[in-house]
Amino acid sequence: MQVLLLKEPRDGDSGPDPYIKELASHGHKGTLLPVLSFKFVSSNTLSDKLFQPEKQGGLIFTSPRAVEAVKKCLEAGERQEEWKNSVKDKWNTKSIYVVGKATAALVRNLGLNPIGEDTGTAEVLSRVIIEREDTNIPPLFFPCGSIKREVLPTALRENGVPLETLTVYQTAEHPELEKNLTNYFTEQGTPASVAFFSPSGVKFCLDVIRRLSDEKLTQIKFAAIGPTTQDAMEAEGLCVSCTAEKPTAEDLAAAIAKALQ
């Protein structure tokens, strides 16, 4: 059956997208449609922070995009050698916190050792940080997007763990989203399942999907990558058929396959 995945395809050089592959192993055909576009900002401030690890208590990454901002920053300043030879080792004496496997993999590519890859949500990660960190450390540095949720900053603040946030990318609707969705529905018809990967995705896509699927809307099995996205879908009055146990391709594909039985 046809499954519409509302996320951008993985970078072309890293083989087939895991979501497409996992769905195919269950006999379903997945199609990826990019929903968001990103603009990187604050690169000078980010560079200053990255090259002064002694002033920070550690690092927090809750999205692949924030790690990408760091990578771009190192490339733009041509400071990869300095990073490789000394700076990354200084960071590795501190805690580098991450949510999810995709973010952890990118953090490892920077030469850093991530903690928390199995946490899956910012809520769970914040509990890990609170258990591990003292309140008298230098601030943990949290590069994030313009649409970050306040769960993690609030939890750390309430528990006295110092935190410094910096917006390193801005999130907007993908400029061709409506056109791409319309083309998909015209060519493939209404999919058996639609998967959302973020609250922003719900915000930008739902009205268009409602209009294109019309009376077939109730036949679609709607899937969520995690509890935060599920909450956003339910807040819009959608009936969520399944939520991935963990935010991985394997778990989401298994949940969708079960819902489509």
C-alpha positions as CSV (number, residue, x, y, z in Angstrom):
1,M,0.0,0.0,0.0
2,Q,1.0,3.6,-0.5
3,V,2.4,5.4,2.5
4,L,3.1,9.2,2.4
5,L,6.1,10.2,4.7
6,L,6.1,14.0,5.4
7,K,9.8,14.4,5.8
8,E,12.8,15.4,3.7
9,P,14.8,12.5,2.1
10,R,18.1,11.7,3.7
11,D,21.2,13.3,2.0
12,G,21.7,11.5,-1.3
13,D,25.2,10.2,-0.6
14,S,24.2,7.9,2.3
15,G,22.3,5.2,0.4
16,P,18.5,4.5,0.3
17,D,16.4,6.2,2.9
18,P,15.8,3.9,5.9
19,Y,12.1,4.7,6.1
20,I,11.5,3.7,2.5
21,K,13.6,0.5,3.0
22,E,11.8,-0.5,6.3
23,L,8.4,0.1,4.7
24,A,9.3,-2.0,1.7
25,S,10.3,-4.9,4.0
26,H,6.7,-4.9,5.2
27,G,5.4,-4.8,1.5
28,H,4.5,-1.1,1.5
29,K,5.6,1.7,-0.9
30,G,6.8,4.8,0.9
31,T,7.2,8.3,-0.7
32,L,9.1,11.1,1.1
33,L,7.9,14.7,0.7
34,P,9.9,17.6,2.3
35,V,7.7,19.7,4.5
36,L,10.1,22.2,6.0
37,S,12.9,24.5,4.8
38,F,15.7,25.6,7.0
39,K,17.9,28.7,7.1
40,F,21.0,28.7,9.2
41,V,21.6,31.8,11.4
42,S,23.9,33.1,14.1
43,S,27.0,31.4,12.7
44,N,29.5,33.9,14.2
45,T,28.1,33.5,17.7
46,L,28.0,29.7,17.2
47,S,31.6,29.6,16.2
48,D,32.6,31.6,19.3
49,K,30.8,29.1,21.5
50,L,32.2,26.1,19.8
51,F,35.8,27.2,20.2
52,Q,35.5,28.1,23.9
53,P,34.5,24.7,25.4
54,E,36.1,25.7,28.7
55,K,33.2,28.2,29.2
56,Q,30.5,25.6,28.8
57,G,29.4,22.6,30.9
58,G,28.6,20.5,27.9
59,L,26.5,20.4,24.7
60,I,22.9,19.5,24.0
61,F,21.6,18.5,20.5
62,T,17.9,17.6,20.0
63,S,17.8,17.7,16.2
64,P,20.0,16.7,13.3
65,R,19.6,20.2,11.9
66,A,21.4,21.7,14.9
67,V,24.4,19.4,14.3
68,E,24.3,20.3,10.7
69,A,24.6,24.0,11.7
70,V,27.8,23.1,13.7
71,K,29.2,21.2,10.7
72,K,28.5,24.1,8.4
73,C,30.0,26.5,10.9
74,L,33.3,24.5,11.0
75,E,33.5,24.3,7.2
76,A,32.7,28.0,6.7
77,G,35.5,29.1,9.1
78,E,37.9,26.5,7.7
79,R,38.6,25.5,11.3
80,Q,38.1,21.7,10.9
81,E,41.8,21.1,11.6
82,E,41.7,23.1,14.8
83,W,38.5,21.3,15.8
84,K,40.0,17.8,15.0
85,N,43.3,18.4,16.7
86,S,42.3,19.9,20.0
87,V,38.8,21.4,20.4
88,K,36.7,18.3,20.0
89,D,38.8,16.5,22.6
90,K,38.1,19.3,25.1
91,W,34.4,18.9,24.4
92,N,34.7,15.1,24.9
93,T,35.8,15.7,28.5
94,K,32.3,17.1,29.0
95,S,28.8,15.5,28.4
96,I,27.4,15.7,24.8
97,Y,23.7,15.0,25.1
98,V,21.5,14.0,22.2
99,V,17.9,12.9,21.4
100,G,17.6,10.0,19.0
101,K,19.8,7.8,16.8
102,A,19.9,10.1,13.7
103,T,21.2,13.0,15.8
104,A,23.7,10.7,17.6
105,A,25.1,9.5,14.3
106,L,25.8,13.0,13.1
107,V,27.3,14.0,16.4
108,R,29.7,11.0,16.1
109,N,30.7,12.3,12.6
110,L,31.9,15.5,14.3
111,G,34.2,13.3,16.5
112,L,32.1,13.7,19.6
113,N,30.8,11.0,22.0
114,P,27.0,11.3,22.4
115,I,25.0,10.4,25.5
116,G,21.3,9.7,25.4
117,E,20.7,8.3,21.9
118,D,18.0,6.0,23.2
119,T,16.1,8.8,25.0
120,G,13.8,9.5,22.0
121,T,12.2,12.7,23.4
122,A,13.4,15.9,25.0
123,E,11.4,15.0,28.2
124,V,13.3,11.8,28.7
125,L,16.7,13.5,27.9
126,S,16.0,16.3,30.4
127,R,15.6,13.7,33.1
128,V,18.9,12.1,32.2
129,I,20.6,15.5,32.3
130,I,19.1,16.4,35.7
131,E,20.3,13.1,37.2
132,R,23.8,13.5,35.9
133,E,24.6,17.2,36.2
134,D,25.3,19.5,39.2
135,T,23.7,22.9,39.5
136,N,27.2,24.6,39.9
137,I,28.5,23.7,36.5
138,P,29.1,26.2,33.7
139,P,26.0,26.4,31.4
140,L,25.2,23.6,29.1
141,F,25.2,25.0,25.5
142,F,22.0,24.2,23.5
143,P,22.1,25.2,19.8
144,C,18.5,24.8,18.6
145,G,15.8,25.8,16.0
146,S,13.5,28.7,16.0
147,I,10.5,26.4,16.8
148,K,11.9,24.6,19.7
149,R,9.6,23.3,22.4
150,E,10.2,24.6,25.9
151,V,10.1,21.2,27.6
152,L,13.9,20.8,28.1
153,P,14.8,24.4,29.0
154,T,11.9,24.5,31.5
155,A,12.8,21.2,33.1
156,L,16.5,22.2,33.5
157,R,15.6,25.7,34.8
158,E,13.2,24.3,37.4
159,N,16.0,21.9,38.6
160,G,18.7,24.6,38.7
161,V,20.8,23.2,35.8
162,P,22.4,26.2,34.0
163,L,21.6,26.4,30.3
164,E,22.5,28.7,27.4
165,T,20.4,28.4,24.2
166,L,21.2,29.8,20.8
167,T,18.9,29.7,17.7
168,V,21.1,28.4,14.9
169,Y,18.4,27.7,12.3
170,Q,15.0,29.0,11.4
171,T,12.2,26.7,10.3
172,A,9.7,27.6,7.6
173,E,7.2,25.9,5.3
174,H,8.9,24.3,2.3
175,P,8.2,26.6,-0.7
176,E,6.8,23.8,-2.9
177,L,4.9,21.9,-0.3
178,E,1.4,22.5,-1.6
179,K,2.5,21.8,-5.2
180,N,4.2,18.6,-4.2
181,L,1.3,17.3,-2.1
182,T,-1.2,18.1,-5.0
183,N,1.0,16.3,-7.5
184,Y,1.3,13.3,-5.2
185,F,-2.5,13.0,-4.7
186,T,-3.1,13.5,-8.4
187,E,-0.6,10.8,-9.4
188,Q,-0.9,8.3,-6.6
189,G,-4.4,8.9,-5.3
190,T,-5.2,9.0,-1.5
191,P,-2.5,7.1,0.4
192,A,-3.4,4.2,2.8
193,S,-1.3,5.9,5.5
194,V,0.2,9.4,6.1
195,A,3.1,9.8,8.6
196,F,3.9,13.1,10.4
197,F,7.4,13.7,11.8
198,S,7.0,17.0,13.7
199,P,4.3,19.4,15.1
200,S,5.5,21.9,12.4
201,G,4.7,19.3,9.7
202,V,1.2,19.0,11.1
203,K,0.7,22.7,11.1
204,F,1.9,23.2,7.5
205,C,0.4,20.1,5.8
206,L,-2.9,19.2,7.5
207,D,-5.2,21.7,5.7
208,V,-3.9,20.7,2.3
209,I,-4.2,17.0,3.0
210,R,-7.8,17.5,4.3
211,R,-8.7,19.3,1.1
212,L,-7.0,16.8,-1.3
213,S,-8.3,13.6,0.4
214,D,-11.8,15.1,0.9
215,E,-14.3,12.3,1.9
216,K,-11.5,9.7,1.9
217,L,-9.8,11.4,4.9
218,T,-11.4,9.0,7.4
219,Q,-9.9,6.0,5.5
220,I,-6.3,7.2,6.0
221,K,-4.3,5.7,8.8
222,F,-2.4,8.6,10.4
223,A,0.9,7.8,12.0
224,A,3.2,9.8,14.3
225,I,6.9,9.5,14.8
226,G,6.6,10.2,18.5
227,P,4.3,11.5,21.4
228,T,4.9,15.2,20.7
229,T,3.8,14.9,17.1
230,Q,0.9,12.7,18.2
231,D,-0.3,15.4,20.6
232,A,-0.1,18.0,17.8
233,M,-2.2,15.7,15.5
234,E,-4.8,15.1,18.2
235,A,-5.0,18.8,19.0
236,E,-6.1,19.3,15.3
237,G,-8.8,16.6,15.7
238,L,-7.0,13.9,13.8
239,C,-7.5,10.2,14.8
240,V,-4.0,8.9,15.2
241,S,-3.9,5.2,14.2
242,C,-0.3,4.5,15.5
243,T,2.8,6.1,17.0
244,A,6.3,4.7,16.7
245,E,7.5,3.2,20.0
246,K,10.9,4.9,19.4
247,P,11.6,7.5,16.7
248,T,13.3,5.1,14.3
249,A,12.5,3.9,10.8
250,E,12.2,0.4,12.1
251,D,9.7,1.2,14.8
252,L,7.6,3.6,12.6
253,A,7.4,1.1,9.7
254,A,6.4,-1.7,12.1
255,A,3.6,0.5,13.6
256,I,2.3,1.5,10.2
257,A,2.4,-2.1,8.9
258,K,0.4,-3.2,12.0
259,A,-2.2,-0.4,11.5
260,L,-2.6,-1.3,7.8
261,Q,-3.3,-5.0,8.5
